[in-house]
Amino acid sequence: MGKRLVFIVDKPLHGSVKAQEFLDAILMSAAFDQQVAVVIVDDGVFSMLKNQNPEELQMKNILLVFGSLPLYGVNDVYVEEEALSERGLSTDQLHAVSNVVPKNKINQTMLAAHHIFSF
Amino acid sequence: MKFAIQVNASPYQYQASDSAWHFAMSALSSGHEVHRIFFYNDGIYNAYRDARPPGDERNIVERWTQLNTAHNVDLVVCVSSAQRRGLLDASVAEKVGGYKHALADGFRIAGLGLWMEGVIESDRHIIFGA
């Protein structure tokens, strides 16, 4: 069944190529049948906002790839509830994200991981 | 213990490459195994042959080459990170008309699959550079 890998998104996705290269690593982990979870915390919640137009920066819209993670078998995508409320954001402002969960659920996910990655 | 190491930051500008090298040397001298170092993101700048630091400074690129020669540590540079930043494998450079001698000795350019293999097979996977 592979290892439990947790990927932390704690900053916005566009404006740097690092997030794109991070997403490549997430997809590669899924391709290798590892147990992948993505947790979106802190300023990472901004990355899930609807109506982003990175095309104006001539950046790829990698949010679309995020939305398609379930197609790659990555179903555990968690958004931290507290991070949203601290920033005055609500669930209906988010793009294609299923699981808004409290911080302790995210902490449990990280505790159970074999490896944790961030960018 | 079996370690896999990942370097994400460019040399000289950040301490990450130094820390990774010191970590690898310490691990090896303590009898541990370092089977692969994967250079990702700006970490690929560690693999440019033509880096020429002033003579009184450490040569980070040469240090990696020596690590490969002396301890047979696999030095893998991510192909997409590298190509995005102008570092081409000789065979690719040949094909596209690029510079063929960019990659320093001891390094090889390959895909993220080797990164994944390192993660899966190691007891610990350590990342240097955010």
gemmi code that builds the backbone of each chain (N, CA, C; Angstrom):
import gemmi

chains = {
    "A": [
        ("MET", (0.829, -1.214, 0.000), (0.000, 0.000, 0.000), (0.859, 1.258, 0.000)),
        ("GLY", (2.159, 1.090, 0.215), (3.043, 2.263, 0.150), (3.097, 3.043, 1.447)),
        ("LYS", (3.834, 4.122, 1.406), (4.004, 4.952, 2.589), (2.926, 6.022, 2.658)),
        ("ARG", (2.719, 6.547, 3.865), (1.786, 7.672, 4.022), (2.582, 8.976, 3.875)),
        ("LEU", (2.269, 9.707, 2.817), (2.982, 10.949, 2.521), (2.029, 12.129, 2.665)),
        ("VAL", (2.457, 13.142, 3.393), (1.619, 14.330, 3.556), (2.332, 15.531, 2.936)),
        ("PHE", (1.617, 16.256, 2.106), (2.162, 17.445, 1.438), (1.465, 18.677, 2.000)),
        ("ILE", (2.251, 19.608, 2.508), (1.701, 20.807, 3.137), (1.741, 21.983, 2.153)),
        ("VAL", (0.585, 22.567, 1.905), (0.531, 23.801, 1.116), (0.272, 24.937, 2.106)),
        ("ASP", (1.266, 25.793, 2.321), (1.101, 26.854, 3.316), (1.356, 28.236, 2.722)),
        ("LYS", (1.384, 28.302, 1.383), (1.516, 29.600, 0.725), (0.742, 29.582, -0.587)),
        ("PRO", (0.444, 30.744, -1.149), (-0.312, 30.768, -2.410), (0.448, 30.050, -3.531)),
        ("LEU", (-0.283, 29.612, -4.542), (0.300, 28.740, -5.564), (1.034, 29.480, -6.672)),
        ("HIS", (0.549, 30.647, -7.026), (1.099, 31.302, -8.214), (2.097, 32.390, -7.839)),
        ("GLY", (2.907, 32.783, -8.795), (3.906, 33.815, -8.519), (5.292, 33.222, -8.371)),
        ("SER", (5.386, 31.918, -8.215), (6.670, 31.228, -8.147), (6.481, 29.853, -8.767)),
        ("VAL", (7.549, 29.309, -9.315), (7.414, 27.999, -9.962), (7.457, 26.872, -8.929)),
        ("LYS", (7.767, 27.241, -7.683), (7.959, 26.194, -6.671), (6.708, 25.357, -6.438)),
        ("ALA", (5.546, 26.028, -6.453), (4.308, 25.298, -6.209), (4.043, 24.306, -7.333)),
        ("GLN", (4.370, 24.735, -8.547), (4.175, 23.855, -9.694), (5.065, 22.618, -9.581)),
        ("GLU", (6.306, 22.829, -9.150), (7.226, 21.706, -8.998), (6.822, 20.835, -7.801)),
        ("PHE", (6.176, 21.458, -6.821), (5.648, 20.709, -5.671), (4.504, 19.805, -6.118)),
        ("LEU", (3.641, 20.364, -6.951), (2.501, 19.601, -7.456), (2.977, 18.411, -8.297)),
        ("ASP", (4.049, 18.611, -9.060), (4.629, 17.495, -9.817), (5.001, 16.351, -8.874)),
        ("ALA", (5.560, 16.721, -7.727), (5.972, 15.701, -6.759), (4.749, 14.980, -6.186)),
        ("ILE", (3.665, 15.729, -5.958), (2.434, 15.116, -5.449), (1.909, 14.095, -6.467)),
        ("LEU", (1.877, 14.505, -7.726), (1.353, 13.616, -8.765), (2.240, 12.382, -8.932)),
        ("MET", (3.548, 12.582, -8.817), (4.460, 11.440, -8.920), (4.210, 10.450, -7.781)),
        ("SER", (3.956, 10.969, -6.582), (3.673, 10.093, -5.435), (2.409, 9.288, -5.678)),
        ("ALA", (1.401, 9.943, -6.249), (0.153, 9.246, -6.547), (0.400, 8.173, -7.609)),
        ("ALA", (1.242, 8.509, -8.603), (1.534, 7.545, -9.664), (2.251, 6.311, -9.115)),
        ("PHE", (2.977, 6.480, -8.012), (3.682, 5.357, -7.391), (2.821, 4.663, -6.337)),
        ("ASP", (1.515, 4.951, -6.347), (0.571, 4.282, -5.437), (0.900, 4.471, -3.968)),
        ("GLN", (1.422, 5.633, -3.615), (1.619, 5.918, -2.200), (0.309, 6.472, -1.630)),
        ("GLN", (0.201, 6.477, -0.299), (-0.997, 7.034, 0.326), (-0.769, 8.527, 0.538)),
        ("VAL", (-1.353, 9.314, -0.341), (-1.042, 10.735, -0.390), (-2.157, 11.567, 0.252)),
        ("ALA", (-1.772, 12.484, 1.123), (-2.715, 13.482, 1.632), (-2.120, 14.864, 1.393)),
        ("VAL", (-2.983, 15.814, 1.065), (-2.547, 17.196, 0.887), (-3.264, 18.031, 1.935)),
        ("VAL", (-2.511, 18.774, 2.734), (-3.150, 19.626, 3.735), (-2.865, 21.086, 3.401)),
        ("ILE", (-3.922, 21.881, 3.419), (-3.812, 23.276, 3.019), (-4.021, 24.133, 4.257)),
        ("VAL", (-2.947, 24.779, 4.694), (-2.958, 25.487, 5.976), (-2.423, 26.911, 5.793)),
        ("ASP", (-2.535, 27.696, 6.862), (-1.992, 29.059, 6.877), (-2.386, 29.828, 5.599)),
        ("ASP", (-1.423, 30.568, 5.002), (-1.735, 31.343, 3.797), (-1.998, 30.445, 2.584)),
        ("GLY", (-1.790, 29.158, 2.735), (-2.103, 28.214, 1.665), (-3.566, 28.259, 1.279)),
        ("VAL", (-4.431, 28.662, 2.216), (-5.864, 28.695, 1.886), (-6.159, 29.697, 0.764)),
        ("PHE", (-5.313, 30.730, 0.632), (-5.518, 31.678, -0.478), (-5.395, 30.968, -1.835)),
        ("SER", (-4.624, 29.890, -1.840), (-4.415, 29.185, -3.105), (-5.680, 28.501, -3.588)),
        ("MET", (-6.645, 28.323, -2.710), (-7.863, 27.619, -3.085), (-9.009, 28.556, -3.459)),
        ("LEU", (-8.748, 29.862, -3.499), (-9.814, 30.805, -3.832), (-10.277, 30.658, -5.276)),
        ("LYS", (-11.561, 30.814, -5.470), (-12.127, 30.822, -6.822), (-11.688, 32.078, -7.580)),
        ("ASN", (-11.931, 32.084, -8.879), (-11.751, 33.266, -9.728), (-10.323, 33.800, -9.775)),
        ("GLN", (-9.337, 32.906, -9.665), (-7.956, 33.352, -9.864), (-7.646, 33.307, -11.358)),
        ("ASN", (-6.894, 34.312, -11.826), (-6.529, 34.353, -13.246), (-5.015, 34.420, -13.431)),
        ("PRO", (-4.321, 33.344, -13.079), (-2.849, 33.370, -13.217), (-2.399, 33.535, -14.656)),
        ("GLU", (-3.322, 33.302, -15.611), (-2.974, 33.481, -17.024), (-2.501, 34.914, -17.283)),
        ("GLU", (-3.032, 35.852, -16.494), (-2.601, 37.241, -16.677), (-1.124, 37.424, -16.343)),
        ("LEU", (-0.585, 36.538, -15.497), (0.843, 36.569, -15.187), (1.618, 35.637, -16.109)),
        ("GLN", (0.926, 35.105, -17.106), (1.491, 34.065, -17.968), (1.970, 32.881, -17.151)),
        ("MET", (1.239, 32.593, -16.062), (1.517, 31.393, -15.275), (0.446, 30.366, -15.611)),
        ("LYS", (0.820, 29.087, -15.546), (-0.176, 28.026, -15.712), (-1.150, 28.066, -14.553)),
        ("ASN", (-2.414, 27.753, -14.837), (-3.375, 27.688, -13.741), (-3.295, 26.321, -13.074)),
        ("ILE", (-2.419, 26.217, -12.067), (-2.222, 24.893, -11.477), (-3.334, 24.531, -10.506)),
        ("LEU", (-4.198, 25.511, -10.233), (-5.372, 25.200, -9.413), (-6.234, 24.140, -10.107)),
        ("LEU", (-6.241, 24.174, -11.435), (-7.011, 23.176, -12.190), (-6.487, 21.771, -11.917)),
        ("VAL", (-5.157, 21.674, -11.822), (-4.565, 20.364, -11.517), (-4.967, 19.934, -10.113)),
        ("PHE", (-5.013, 20.912, -9.210), (-5.441, 20.610, -7.845), (-6.838, 20.005, -7.834)),
        ("GLY", (-7.724, 20.599, -8.648), (-9.087, 20.108, -8.718), (-9.173, 18.686, -9.250)),
        ("SER", (-8.138, 18.298, -10.015), (-8.201, 16.969, -10.610), (-7.442, 15.913, -9.804)),
        ("LEU", (-6.979, 16.271, -8.612), (-6.233, 15.298, -7.800), (-6.981, 13.983, -7.580)),
        ("PRO", (-8.331, 14.033, -7.350), (-9.047, 12.760, -7.173), (-8.880, 11.810, -8.363)),
        ("LEU", (-8.733, 12.371, -9.566), (-8.520, 11.519, -10.745), (-7.228, 10.724, -10.621)),
        ("TYR", (-6.284, 11.269, -9.858), (-5.015, 10.581, -9.640), (-5.053, 9.728, -8.370)),
        ("GLY", (-6.238, 9.598, -7.801), (-6.367, 8.772, -6.597), (-6.048, 9.511, -5.314)),
        ("VAL", (-5.880, 10.826, -5.404), (-5.617, 11.605, -4.185), (-6.941, 12.221, -3.716)),
        ("ASN", (-7.539, 11.593, -2.724), (-8.840, 12.070, -2.239), (-8.731, 12.852, -0.937)),
        ("ASP", (-7.621, 12.676, -0.234), (-7.475, 13.338, 1.060), (-6.848, 14.715, 0.882)),
        ("VAL", (-7.683, 15.676, 0.507), (-7.225, 17.065, 0.405), (-7.965, 17.846, 1.487)),
        ("TYR", (-7.238, 18.291, 2.494), (-7.865, 18.935, 3.649), (-7.518, 20.420, 3.718)),
        ("VAL", (-8.524, 21.230, 3.933), (-8.313, 22.661, 4.116), (-8.570, 22.995, 5.584)),
        ("GLU", (-7.660, 23.716, 6.186), (-7.774, 24.021, 7.608), (-8.855, 25.074, 7.859)),
        ("GLU", (-9.844, 24.681, 8.636), (-10.991, 25.533, 8.958), (-10.545, 26.826, 9.665)),
        ("GLU", (-9.648, 26.683, 10.639), (-9.202, 27.844, 11.420), (-8.468, 28.859, 10.534)),
        ("ALA", (-7.688, 28.340, 9.582), (-6.941, 29.242, 8.695), (-7.893, 30.073, 7.845)),
        ("LEU", (-9.007, 29.447, 7.441), (-10.018, 30.184, 6.678), (-10.617, 31.293, 7.520)),
        ("SER", (-11.075, 30.948, 8.727), (-11.779, 31.953, 9.536), (-10.831, 33.058, 9.998)),
        ("GLU", (-9.564, 32.710, 10.274), (-8.590, 33.744, 10.659), (-8.409, 34.784, 9.549)),
        ("ARG", (-8.632, 34.366, 8.307), (-8.442, 35.261, 7.162), (-9.758, 35.789, 6.613)),
        ("GLY", (-10.838, 35.555, 7.326), (-12.140, 36.061, 6.907), (-12.661, 35.410, 5.645)),
        ("LEU", (-12.258, 34.183, 5.392), (-12.701, 33.476, 4.183), (-13.762, 32.438, 4.561)),
        ("SER", (-14.649, 32.176, 3.590), (-15.659, 31.151, 3.849), (-15.570, 30.052, 2.786)),
        ("THR", (-16.166, 28.927, 3.125), (-16.063, 27.753, 2.260), (-16.563, 28.023, 0.842)),
        ("ASP", (-17.626, 28.861, 0.721), (-18.192, 29.067, -0.617), (-17.299, 29.923, -1.517)),
        ("GLN", (-16.217, 30.484, -0.953), (-15.258, 31.218, -1.796), (-14.194, 30.289, -2.383)),
        ("LEU", (-14.243, 29.032, -1.977), (-13.171, 28.111, -2.373), (-13.511, 27.350, -3.637)),
        ("HIS", (-12.464, 26.942, -4.325), (-12.575, 26.254, -5.603), (-12.432, 24.742, -5.384)),
        ("ALA", (-13.449, 24.019, -5.769), (-13.342, 22.553, -5.879), (-12.641, 21.865, -4.714)),
        ("VAL", (-12.971, 22.260, -3.532), (-12.342, 21.612, -2.378), (-13.420, 20.957, -1.536)),
        ("SER", (-13.209, 19.704, -1.257), (-14.264, 18.964, -0.579), (-14.185, 19.028, 0.943)),
        ("ASN", (-12.972, 18.953, 1.472), (-12.856, 18.723, 2.913), (-12.303, 19.904, 3.696)),
        ("VAL", (-13.185, 20.715, 4.253), (-12.724, 21.721, 5.206), (-12.793, 21.065, 6.581)),
        ("VAL", (-11.662, 20.978, 7.243), (-11.607, 20.227, 8.510), (-10.911, 21.066, 9.583)),
        ("PRO", (-11.214, 20.770, 10.861), (-10.521, 21.486, 11.932), (-9.046, 21.094, 12.010)),
        ("LYS", (-8.288, 22.003, 12.619), (-6.834, 21.840, 12.687), (-6.408, 20.494, 13.288)),
        ("ASN", (-7.174, 20.006, 14.278), (-6.723, 18.762, 14.924), (-6.776, 17.574, 13.967)),
        ("LYS", (-7.691, 17.615, 13.015), (-7.730, 16.555, 11.992), (-6.459, 16.612, 11.129)),
        ("ILE", (-6.040, 17.839, 10.815), (-4.815, 18.015, 10.027), (-3.591, 17.553, 10.814)),
        ("ASN", (-3.577, 17.895, 12.098), (-2.464, 17.454, 12.948), (-2.389, 15.931, 13.013)),
        ("GLN", (-3.556, 15.296, 13.134), (-3.582, 13.822, 13.179), (-3.030, 13.232, 11.881)),
        ("THR", (-3.428, 13.838, 10.773), (-2.957, 13.352, 9.473), (-1.436, 13.426, 9.400)),
        ("MET", (-0.867, 14.541, 9.909), (0.586, 14.705, 9.850), (1.289, 13.742, 10.807)),
        ("LEU", (0.659, 13.519, 11.972), (1.263, 12.602, 12.951), (1.371, 11.185, 12.394)),
        ("ALA", (0.409, 10.815, 11.560), (0.375, 9.446, 11.031), (1.267, 9.268, 9.808)),
        ("ALA", (1.918, 10.359, 9.365), (2.674, 10.289, 8.106), (4.044, 9.648, 8.286)),
        ("HIS", (4.512, 8.966, 7.251), (5.903, 8.517, 7.210), (6.815, 9.670, 6.794)),
        ("HIS", (6.336, 10.466, 5.856), (7.133, 11.594, 5.370), (6.230, 12.814, 5.195)),
        ("ILE", (6.771, 13.981, 5.498), (6.026, 15.230, 5.325), (6.836, 16.150, 4.407)),
        ("PHE", (6.151, 16.745, 3.445), (6.834, 17.626, 2.487), (6.185, 19.006, 2.486)),
        ("SER", (6.998, 20.024, 2.266), (6.440, 21.364, 2.079), (7.248, 22.047, 0.974)),
        ("PHE", (6.861, 23.252, 0.606), (7.620, 23.928, -0.451), (7.847, 25.372, -0.099)),
    ],
    "B": [
        ("MET", (21.392, 3.318, 9.196), (20.152, 3.868, 8.649), (20.374, 4.346, 7.211)),
        ("LYS", (19.305, 4.220, 6.421), (19.419, 4.589, 5.010), (18.788, 5.970, 4.779)),
        ("PHE", (19.601, 6.905, 4.339), (19.108, 8.268, 4.127), (18.965, 8.576, 2.630)),
        ("ALA", (17.899, 9.304, 2.295), (17.813, 9.967, 1.001), (17.763, 11.459, 1.301)),
        ("ILE", (18.464, 12.234, 0.489), (18.572, 13.675, 0.743), (18.052, 14.428, -0.465)),
        ("GLN", (17.382, 15.536, -0.189), (16.895, 16.398, -1.277), (17.404, 17.812, -1.031)),
        ("VAL", (17.937, 18.435, -2.073), (18.430, 19.813, -1.967), (17.580, 20.702, -2.869)),
        ("ASN", (16.947, 21.714, -2.284), (15.999, 22.555, -3.022), (16.497, 23.968, -3.304)),
        ("ALA", (17.660, 24.326, -2.757), (18.089, 25.728, -2.858), (19.406, 25.841, -3.605)),
        ("SER", (19.651, 27.011, -4.202), (20.886, 27.206, -4.956), (22.072, 27.367, -4.003)),
        ("PRO", (23.265, 26.992, -4.466), (24.439, 27.067, -3.596), (24.866, 28.517, -3.370)),
        ("TYR", (25.632, 28.738, -2.329), (26.185, 30.053, -1.970), (25.133, 31.029, -1.459)),
        ("GLN", (24.004, 31.141, -2.162), (23.000, 32.099, -1.700), (22.353, 31.647, -0.386)),
        ("TYR", (22.220, 30.325, -0.243), (21.621, 29.777, 0.976), (22.560, 28.740, 1.573)),
        ("GLN", (22.347, 28.455, 2.844), (23.207, 27.488, 3.513), (22.801, 26.044, 3.221)),
        ("ALA", (21.632, 25.877, 2.566), (21.069, 24.531, 2.417), (22.047, 23.532, 1.793)),
        ("SER", (22.761, 23.954, 0.738), (23.685, 23.030, 0.067), (24.824, 22.633, 0.995)),
        ("ASP", (25.315, 23.601, 1.780), (26.372, 23.303, 2.743), (25.869, 22.338, 3.808)),
        ("SER", (24.679, 22.642, 4.339), (24.130, 21.787, 5.394), (23.916, 20.366, 4.882)),
        ("ALA", (23.418, 20.264, 3.647), (23.172, 18.937, 3.075), (24.477, 18.166, 2.931)),
        ("TRP", (25.512, 18.859, 2.467), (26.815, 18.203, 2.285), (27.399, 17.759, 3.627)),
        ("HIS", (27.337, 18.662, 4.616), (27.847, 18.299, 5.946), (27.065, 17.127, 6.530)),
        ("PHE", (25.752, 17.156, 6.312), (24.915, 16.065, 6.812), (25.318, 14.747, 6.162)),
        ("ALA", (25.483, 14.778, 4.843), (25.843, 13.548, 4.119), (27.196, 13.025, 4.595)),
        ("MET", (28.171, 13.921, 4.743), (29.501, 13.498, 5.179), (29.449, 12.892, 6.583)),
        ("SER", (28.679, 13.534, 7.475), (28.574, 13.023, 8.844), (27.884, 11.667, 8.873)),
        ("ALA", (26.814, 11.554, 8.082), (26.077, 10.292, 8.051), (26.987, 9.167, 7.574)),
        ("LEU", (27.740, 9.434, 6.499), (28.627, 8.404, 5.944), (29.725, 8.028, 6.942)),
        ("SER", (30.296, 9.047, 7.595), (31.400, 8.738, 8.513), (30.897, 8.062, 9.788)),
        ("SER", (29.588, 8.136, 10.032), (29.016, 7.433, 11.191), (28.509, 6.041, 10.801)),
        ("GLY", (28.792, 5.644, 9.564), (28.423, 4.291, 9.150), (27.036, 4.163, 8.558)),
        ("HIS", (26.369, 5.283, 8.319), (25.047, 5.215, 7.682), (25.197, 5.183, 6.161)),
        ("GLU", (24.064, 4.930, 5.512), (24.070, 4.880, 4.059), (23.370, 6.127, 3.503)),
        ("VAL", (24.009, 6.773, 2.540), (23.345, 7.862, 1.807), (23.286, 7.396, 0.369)),
        ("HIS", (22.132, 6.927, -0.058), (22.161, 6.270, -1.354), (21.835, 7.230, -2.492)),
        ("ARG", (21.210, 8.339, -2.175), (20.914, 9.262, -3.267), (20.740, 10.684, -2.741)),
        ("ILE", (21.202, 11.657, -3.519), (20.887, 13.060, -3.249), (20.168, 13.589, -4.480)),
        ("PHE", (18.975, 14.123, -4.253), (18.146, 14.588, -5.365), (18.115, 16.111, -5.363)),
        ("PHE", (18.461, 16.706, -6.480), (18.513, 18.168, -6.594), (17.265, 18.641, -7.327)),
        ("TYR", (16.472, 19.449, -6.620), (15.162, 19.859, -7.127), (15.046, 21.378, -7.032)),
        ("ASN", (14.050, 21.954, -7.680), (13.875, 23.412, -7.675), (15.213, 24.086, -8.020)),
        ("ASP", (15.551, 25.163, -7.274), (16.821, 25.856, -7.521), (18.034, 25.035, -7.071)),
        ("GLY", (17.783, 23.896, -6.450), (18.882, 23.010, -6.067), (19.701, 22.546, -7.260)),
        ("ILE", (19.113, 22.609, -8.447), (19.822, 22.142, -9.650), (21.063, 22.994, -9.940)),
        ("TYR", (21.108, 24.217, -9.395), (22.280, 25.073, -9.617), (23.534, 24.509, -8.951)),
        ("ASN", (23.361, 23.498, -8.094), (24.510, 22.809, -7.501), (25.279, 21.982, -8.528)),
        ("ALA", (24.673, 21.767, -9.701), (25.238, 20.816, -10.653), (25.868, 21.493, -11.877)),
        ("TYR", (26.005, 22.825, -11.846), (26.614, 23.527, -12.976), (28.144, 23.419, -12.913)),
        ("ARG", (28.712, 22.778, -13.933), (30.151, 22.568, -13.975), (30.941, 23.873, -13.899)),
        ("ASP", (30.455, 24.920, -14.544), (31.248, 26.133, -14.693), (31.146, 27.125, -13.541)),
        ("ALA", (30.601, 26.694, -12.426), (30.619, 27.571, -11.248), (32.080, 27.818, -10.866)),
        ("ARG", (32.459, 29.068, -10.734), (33.855, 29.408, -10.416), (33.908, 30.365, -9.236)),
        ("PRO", (33.796, 29.829, -8.030), (33.890, 30.712, -6.861), (35.328, 31.216, -6.703)),
        ("PRO", (35.539, 32.345, -6.038), (36.901, 32.825, -5.773), (37.732, 31.747, -5.070)),
        ("GLY", (39.041, 31.753, -5.332), (39.919, 30.695, -4.859), (39.934, 30.456, -3.358)),
        ("ASP", (39.591, 31.471, -2.584), (39.623, 31.273, -1.132), (38.262, 30.833, -0.578)),
        ("GLU", (37.344, 30.447, -1.479), (36.036, 29.954, -1.020), (35.887, 28.474, -1.319)),
        ("ARG", (35.046, 27.833, -0.543), (34.768, 26.412, -0.807), (34.137, 26.254, -2.181)),
        ("ASN", (34.471, 25.156, -2.852), (33.853, 24.892, -4.147), (32.752, 23.855, -3.968)),
        ("ILE", (31.522, 24.336, -3.921), (30.389, 23.474, -3.589), (30.169, 22.398, -4.648)),
        ("VAL", (30.298, 22.782, -5.911), (30.047, 21.820, -6.996), (31.081, 20.693, -6.942)),
        ("GLU", (32.349, 21.092, -6.784), (33.427, 20.106, -6.711), (33.262, 19.168, -5.524)),
        ("ARG", (32.767, 19.717, -4.432), (32.541, 18.903, -3.232), (31.557, 17.775, -3.524)),
        ("TRP", (30.483, 18.102, -4.274), (29.498, 17.063, -4.635), (30.146, 16.006, -5.518)),
        ("THR", (30.940, 16.470, -6.503), (31.599, 15.515, -7.400), (32.477, 14.560, -6.600)),
        ("GLN", (33.210, 15.126, -5.631), (34.079, 14.284, -4.806), (33.272, 13.298, -3.957)),
        ("LEU", (32.102, 13.740, -3.506), (31.244, 12.851, -2.709), (30.818, 11.651, -3.544)),
        ("ASN", (30.551, 11.918, -4.815), (30.171, 10.840, -5.732), (31.356, 9.900, -5.977)),
        ("THR", (32.529, 10.484, -6.198), (33.705, 9.675, -6.494), (34.113, 8.824, -5.297)),
        ("ALA", (34.154, 9.459, -4.127), (34.682, 8.778, -2.945), (33.681, 7.796, -2.333)),
        ("HIS", (32.391, 8.123, -2.381), (31.409, 7.301, -1.652), (30.322, 6.738, -2.559)),
        ("ASN", (30.452, 6.982, -3.850), (29.492, 6.430, -4.797), (28.041, 6.845, -4.507)),
        ("VAL", (27.874, 8.060, -3.968), (26.516, 8.556, -3.721), (25.911, 8.997, -5.059)),
        ("ASP", (24.697, 8.544, -5.311), (24.014, 8.851, -6.573), (23.529, 10.305, -6.539)),
        ("LEU", (24.055, 11.141, -7.427), (23.662, 12.565, -7.469), (22.711, 12.762, -8.646)),
        ("VAL", (21.435, 12.968, -8.349), (20.426, 13.037, -9.403), (19.829, 14.436, -9.471)),
        ("VAL", (19.818, 14.995, -10.671), (19.251, 16.321, -10.899), (17.914, 16.146, -11.609)),
        ("CYS", (16.879, 16.782, -11.099), (15.545, 16.644, -11.700), (15.536, 17.244, -13.105)),
        ("VAL", (15.058, 16.450, -14.046), (15.136, 16.870, -15.447), (14.274, 18.100, -15.743)),
        ("SER", (13.063, 18.162, -15.188), (12.208, 19.309, -15.548), (12.671, 20.575, -14.838)),
        ("SER", (13.115, 20.445, -13.565), (13.693, 21.602, -12.874), (14.916, 22.106, -13.634)),
        ("ALA", (15.733, 21.179, -14.117), (16.984, 21.542, -14.776), (16.737, 22.216, -16.123)),
        ("GLN", (15.871, 21.613, -16.926), (15.649, 22.173, -18.264), (15.015, 23.555, -18.193)),
        ("ARG", (14.127, 23.720, -17.197), (13.496, 25.030, -17.001), (14.547, 26.102, -16.707)),
        ("ARG", (15.659, 25.694, -16.082), (16.686, 26.650, -15.663), (17.938, 26.598, -16.536)),
        ("GLY", (17.820, 25.962, -17.686), (18.917, 26.013, -18.652), (20.042, 25.029, -18.423)),
        ("LEU", (19.791, 23.973, -17.678), (20.811, 22.946, -17.460), (20.388, 21.698, -18.222)),
        ("LEU", (21.155, 21.380, -19.281), (20.756, 20.282, -20.157), (21.738, 19.123, -20.083)),
        ("ASP", (21.190, 17.951, -20.153), (21.939, 16.729, -20.351), (22.617, 16.802, -21.724)),
        ("ALA", (23.812, 16.219, -21.842), (24.556, 16.313, -23.112), (23.722, 15.836, -24.302)),
        ("SER", (22.980, 14.741, -24.105), (22.226, 14.185, -25.238), (21.071, 15.104, -25.638)),
        ("VAL", (20.435, 15.727, -24.655), (19.349, 16.674, -24.955), (19.928, 17.917, -25.624)),
        ("ALA", (21.066, 18.406, -25.094), (21.708, 19.592, -25.657), (22.073, 19.362, -27.114)),
        ("GLU", (22.551, 18.166, -27.379), (22.897, 17.769, -28.760), (21.680, 17.934, -29.666)),
        ("LYS", (20.544, 17.444, -29.158), (19.314, 17.444, -29.949), (18.789, 18.859, -30.202)),
        ("VAL", (18.814, 19.701, -29.167), (18.187, 21.021, -29.301), (19.196, 22.122, -29.620)),
        ("GLY", (20.469, 21.742, -29.753), (21.485, 22.738, -30.076), (21.902, 23.581, -28.878)),
        ("GLY", (21.834, 22.992, -27.670), (22.233, 23.713, -26.460), (23.667, 23.414, -26.062)),
        ("TYR", (24.070, 23.951, -24.913), (25.431, 23.766, -24.397), (25.561, 22.364, -23.812)),
        ("LYS", (26.558, 21.621, -24.297), (26.614, 20.188, -23.996), (27.388, 19.840, -22.729)),
        ("HIS", (28.130, 20.809, -22.190), (29.035, 20.447, -21.098), (28.633, 21.087, -19.773)),
        ("ALA", (27.358, 21.404, -19.640), (26.922, 22.164, -18.463), (26.965, 21.344, -17.168)),
        ("LEU", (26.704, 20.056, -17.292), (26.550, 19.239, -16.087), (27.907, 18.804, -15.527)),
        ("ALA", (28.107, 19.048, -14.235), (29.378, 18.687, -13.592), (29.511, 17.173, -13.472)),
        ("ASP", (30.759, 16.710, -13.339), (31.021, 15.270, -13.208), (30.335, 14.712, -11.958)),
        ("GLY", (29.865, 13.491, -12.082), (29.287, 12.811, -10.925), (27.789, 12.970, -10.816)),
        ("PHE", (27.236, 13.948, -11.546), (25.782, 14.157, -11.532), (25.145, 13.442, -12.715)),
        ("ARG", (23.874, 13.088, -12.570), (23.106, 12.651, -13.739), (21.739, 13.320, -13.688)),
        ("ILE", (21.153, 13.499, -14.860), (19.844, 14.144, -14.947), (18.799, 13.066, -15.167)),
        ("ALA", (17.767, 13.070, -14.326), (16.731, 12.040, -14.451), (15.417, 12.569, -13.902)),
        ("GLY", (14.406, 11.746, -13.916), (13.061, 12.201, -13.560), (12.735, 12.065, -12.085)),
        ("LEU", (11.573, 12.593, -11.740), (11.086, 12.557, -10.361), (10.867, 11.133, -9.839)),
        ("GLY", (10.790, 10.178, -10.753), (10.623, 8.790, -10.328), (11.751, 8.355, -9.405)),
        ("LEU", (12.952, 8.866, -9.667), (14.089, 8.514, -8.812), (13.984, 9.182, -7.450)),
        ("TRP", (13.384, 10.373, -7.430), (13.110, 11.029, -6.136), (12.162, 10.141, -5.321)),
        ("MET", (11.100, 9.702, -5.995), (10.092, 8.882, -5.325), (10.693, 7.591, -4.788)),
        ("GLU", (11.539, 6.986, -5.617), (12.202, 5.754, -5.205), (13.035, 5.988, -3.939)),
        ("GLY", (13.710, 7.149, -3.891), (14.493, 7.498, -2.704), (13.620, 7.614, -1.473)),
        ("VAL", (12.470, 8.254, -1.639), (11.530, 8.425, -0.519), (11.055, 7.053, -0.031)),
        ("ILE", (10.702, 6.203, -0.977), (10.138, 4.901, -0.612), (11.181, 4.005, 0.050)),
        ("GLU", (12.388, 4.031, -0.481), (13.380, 3.060, -0.022), (14.183, 3.506, 1.193)),
        ("SER", (14.120, 4.797, 1.523), (14.943, 5.266, 2.630), (14.200, 5.140, 3.958)),
        ("ASP", (14.985, 5.072, 5.047), (14.378, 5.155, 6.376), (14.020, 6.602, 6.685)),
        ("ARG", (14.879, 7.508, 6.240), (14.610, 8.941, 6.447), (14.896, 9.687, 5.152)),
        ("HIS", (14.011, 10.624, 4.830), (14.230, 11.472, 3.660), (14.343, 12.891, 4.171)),
        ("ILE", (15.493, 13.516, 3.971), (15.753, 14.817, 4.579), (15.825, 15.887, 3.482)),
        ("ILE", (15.074, 16.974, 3.671), (15.068, 18.057, 2.679), (15.825, 19.267, 3.213)),
        ("PHE", (16.734, 19.772, 2.389), (17.455, 20.994, 2.746), (17.025, 22.113, 1.809)),
        ("GLY", (16.642, 23.226, 2.364), (16.140, 24.345, 1.565), (14.641, 24.231, 1.461)),
        ("ALA", (13.938, 25.348, 1.789), (12.483, 25.291, 1.855), (11.903, 24.859, 0.521)),
    ],
}
model = gemmi.Model(1)
for chain_id, residues in chains.items():
    chain = gemmi.Chain(chain_id)
    for i, (resn, *xyz) in enumerate(residues, 1):
        res = gemmi.Residue()
        res.name, res.seqid = resn, gemmi.SeqId(i, " ")
        for name, pos in zip(("N", "CA", "C"), xyz):
            atom = gemmi.Atom()
            atom.name, atom.element = name, gemmi.Element(name[0])
            atom.pos, atom.b_iso = gemmi.Position(*pos), 0.0
            res.add_atom(atom)
        chain.add_residue(res)
    model.add_chain(chain)
structure = gemmi.Structure()
structure.add_model(model)
structure.setup_entities()
